[in-house]
């Protein structure tokens, strides 16, 4: 059976939702960075947290005036 990219992507999105226990709305609200974080630490290592300064810088970048 030949699938094009959109068919494959849609099927994989459904598999990901099932494996994470998410509904489709949860999946589509997730950012690429959030999906990366879910799969980045598969070896059991704890991810480093942000410092207060790093968080402040990120918030400043994302500030909407």
Secondary structure as GFF3:
##gff-version 3
##sequence-region A 1 65
A	DSSP	alpha_helix	5	20	.	.	.	ID=ss1
A	DSSP	alpha_helix	24	29	.	.	.	ID=ss2
A	DSSP	alpha_helix	32	40	.	.	.	ID=ss3
A	DSSP	alpha_helix	52	62	.	.	.	ID=ss4
###
